[in-house]
Amino acid sequence: MPTNNPTASPAVHSTIGLKNVVIAPVTKDDTTGVTYGDLQLMAGAIEATINPGNNEADIQYADDIEFDALYPDPEITVTMNMVDIPLAIQEMLLNNTLDDNGVLVRNANDKPGYFALGFKSEKTNHKFRYVWLFKCRAKPIQENYGTKEGPNINRRTGTIEFTAIKRTYDNYCQATADEGENGFTAANAATFLTSVYTPTVTP
């Protein structure tokens, strides 16, 4: 007989922080494998939003009822609000060029590459949630400038938006872990952002 008592809930803790944003260029992603280049830290993270778009179900009707629901592949948008986005980072993400005088120049033919994007977020239990998005491409960067207003300080920040897609090699698009939960140990956490995570799934 089934019991009416639900299974105990996993631990619940809200997130209260954001730091250690890193990117790594995708150097290969095809049916034979996936590889990444060296990690680059992006300092000055303020806020990150992951929005899985394209999430409306395609509903099939049969026998006069809603019979089945299918969802298309997600179109994930990642928006990062940063204190600043240095020109060297813009050159890397957008495939622009820093010329001989240290000036960032953009060409109409510049084509951004793909990157993995990772970060961690502190939770109220003083442990962290860890995130990797395996294949992202940056959109042109939104810049904000404004005049000084007397003694008032009006900080302007930069916003960069990524579109994250699934990898060709294995269809993975994102990995998320909570420190201390589901067998994800402190030792796992210590190395999670030192290289792009490789999923281990036992059949």
QUILINPE-V847945 format. One record per residue. N is the residue number from 0. RES is the residue in one letter. SS is DSSP state (alpha for helix, beta for strand, coil for the rest). PSI is psi in radians with two decimals (999 if undefined). Layout:
n=[N | N]
res=[RES | RES]
ss=[SS | SS]
psi=[PSI | PSI]
This chain:
n=[0 | 1 | 2 | 3 | 4 | 5 | 6 | 7 | 8 | 9 | 10 | 11 | 12 | 13 | 14 | 15 | 16 | 17 | 18 | 19 | 20 | 21 | 22 | 23 | 24 | 25 | 26 | 27 | 28 | 29 | 30 | 31 | 32 | 33 | 34 | 35 | 36 | 37 | 38 | 39 | 40 | 41 | 42 | 43 | 44 | 45 | 46 | 47 | 48 | 49 | 50 | 51 | 52 | 53 | 54 | 55 | 56 | 57 | 58 | 59 | 60 | 61 | 62 | 63 | 64 | 65 | 66 | 67 | 68 | 69 | 70 | 71 | 72 | 73 | 74 | 75 | 76 | 77 | 78 | 79 | 80 | 81 | 82 | 83 | 84 | 85 | 86 | 87 | 88 | 89 | 90 | 91 | 92 | 93 | 94 | 95 | 96 | 97 | 98 | 99 | 100 | 101 | 102 | 103 | 104 | 105 | 106 | 107 | 108 | 109 | 110 | 111 | 112 | 113 | 114 | 115 | 116 | 117 | 118 | 119 | 120 | 121 | 122 | 123 | 124 | 125 | 126 | 127 | 128 | 129 | 130 | 131 | 132 | 133 | 134 | 135 | 136 | 137 | 138 | 139 | 140 | 141 | 142 | 143 | 144 | 145 | 146 | 147 | 148 | 149 | 150 | 151 | 152 | 153 | 154 | 155 | 156 | 157 | 158 | 159 | 160 | 161 | 162 | 163 | 164 | 165 | 166 | 167 | 168 | 169 | 170 | 171 | 172 | 173 | 174 | 175 | 176 | 177 | 178 | 179 | 180 | 181 | 182 | 183 | 184 | 185 | 186 | 187 | 188 | 189 | 190 | 191 | 192 | 193 | 194 | 195 | 196 | 197 | 198 | 199 | 200 | 201 | 202]
res=[M | P | T | N | N | P | T | A | S | P | A | V | H | S | T | I | G | L | K | N | V | V | I | A | P | V | T | K | D | D | T | T | G | V | T | Y | G | D | L | Q | L | M | A | G | A | I | E | A | T | I | N | P | G | N | N | E | A | D | I | Q | Y | A | D | D | I | E | F | D | A | L | Y | P | D | P | E | I | T | V | T | M | N | M | V | D | I | P | L | A | I | Q | E | M | L | L | N | N | T | L | D | D | N | G | V | L | V | R | N | A | N | D | K | P | G | Y | F | A | L | G | F | K | S | E | K | T | N | H | K | F | R | Y | V | W | L | F | K | C | R | A | K | P | I | Q | E | N | Y | G | T | K | E | G | P | N | I | N | R | R | T | G | T | I | E | F | T | A | I | K | R | T | Y | D | N | Y | C | Q | A | T | A | D | E | G | E | N | G | F | T | A | A | N | A | A | T | F | L | T | S | V | Y | T | P | T | V | T | P]
ss=[coil | coil | coil | coil | coil | coil | coil | coil | coil | coil | coil | coil | coil | coil | beta | coil | coil | coil | beta | beta | beta | beta | beta | beta | beta | beta | beta | beta | beta | beta | coil | coil | beta | beta | beta | beta | beta | beta | beta | beta | beta | beta | coil | coil | beta | beta | beta | beta | beta | beta | beta | beta | beta | coil | coil | coil | coil | beta | beta | beta | beta | beta | coil | coil | beta | beta | beta | beta | beta | beta | coil | coil | coil | coil | beta | beta | beta | beta | beta | beta | beta | beta | coil | coil | coil | coil | alpha | alpha | alpha | alpha | alpha | alpha | alpha | alpha | coil | coil | beta | beta | coil | coil | coil | coil | coil | beta | beta | coil | coil | coil | coil | coil | coil | coil | coil | beta | beta | beta | beta | beta | beta | beta | beta | beta | beta | coil | coil | coil | coil | beta | beta | beta | beta | beta | beta | beta | beta | beta | beta | beta | coil | coil | coil | beta | coil | coil | coil | coil | coil | coil | beta | coil | coil | beta | coil | coil | coil | coil | coil | beta | beta | beta | beta | beta | beta | beta | coil | coil | coil | coil | coil | coil | coil | coil | coil | beta | beta | beta | beta | beta | coil | coil | coil | coil | coil | coil | coil | alpha | alpha | alpha | alpha | alpha | alpha | coil | coil | coil | coil | coil | coil | coil | coil | coil | coil | coil | coil]
psi=[2.32 | 2.58 | 2.66 | -0.08 | 2.16 | 2.74 | 2.48 | 2.48 | 2.50 | 2.84 | 2.49 | 2.13 | 2.29 | 2.76 | 2.52 | 0.11 | 3.02 | 2.20 | 3.12 | 0.83 | 2.20 | 2.66 | 2.70 | 2.22 | 2.45 | 2.01 | -0.30 | 2.36 | 1.68 | -2.97 | -0.22 | -0.26 | 3.06 | 2.39 | 2.77 | 2.71 | -2.93 | 2.60 | 2.57 | 2.19 | 2.40 | 1.72 | 2.77 | 0.52 | 2.34 | -0.82 | 2.53 | 2.32 | 2.19 | 2.04 | 1.88 | 1.64 | -3.00 | 0.74 | 0.36 | 2.28 | 2.50 | 1.92 | 2.25 | 2.32 | 2.39 | 2.65 | 0.60 | 0.41 | 2.95 | 1.89 | -0.64 | 2.68 | 2.26 | 2.52 | 2.41 | 2.97 | 2.43 | 2.54 | 1.60 | 2.24 | 2.26 | 2.08 | 2.14 | 2.14 | 2.15 | 2.64 | -0.78 | 2.73 | 1.68 | 2.66 | -0.59 | -0.62 | -0.71 | -0.73 | -0.76 | -0.86 | -0.68 | 0.00 | 0.60 | -2.99 | 2.26 | 2.04 | -3.05 | -0.30 | 0.17 | 0.38 | 2.26 | 2.14 | 2.40 | 2.39 | 2.50 | -0.36 | 0.03 | 2.31 | 1.98 | 2.52 | -3.11 | 2.50 | 2.63 | 2.57 | 2.19 | 2.74 | 3.01 | 2.67 | 2.13 | 2.53 | 2.96 | -0.22 | 0.18 | 0.26 | -3.13 | 2.59 | 2.37 | 2.46 | 2.37 | 2.34 | 2.14 | -0.43 | 1.80 | 2.59 | 2.30 | 2.48 | 2.86 | 2.46 | 2.36 | 2.14 | 2.52 | 2.25 | 2.66 | 2.77 | 2.71 | 2.58 | 1.33 | -2.29 | -0.11 | 2.43 | 2.12 | 1.65 | 2.40 | 2.39 | 2.97 | 2.58 | 2.28 | 2.35 | 2.34 | 2.61 | 2.12 | 2.33 | 2.97 | 2.66 | 2.59 | -0.65 | -0.83 | 0.10 | 0.06 | 2.48 | -0.45 | 2.60 | 2.34 | 2.37 | 2.53 | 2.13 | 2.26 | 0.05 | 2.53 | 0.49 | 0.06 | 1.82 | 3.01 | -0.59 | -0.71 | -0.77 | -0.63 | -0.46 | 0.01 | -0.60 | 0.24 | -0.24 | 2.80 | 2.25 | 2.41 | 1.97 | 2.48 | 1.92 | 2.04 | 2.17 | 999]
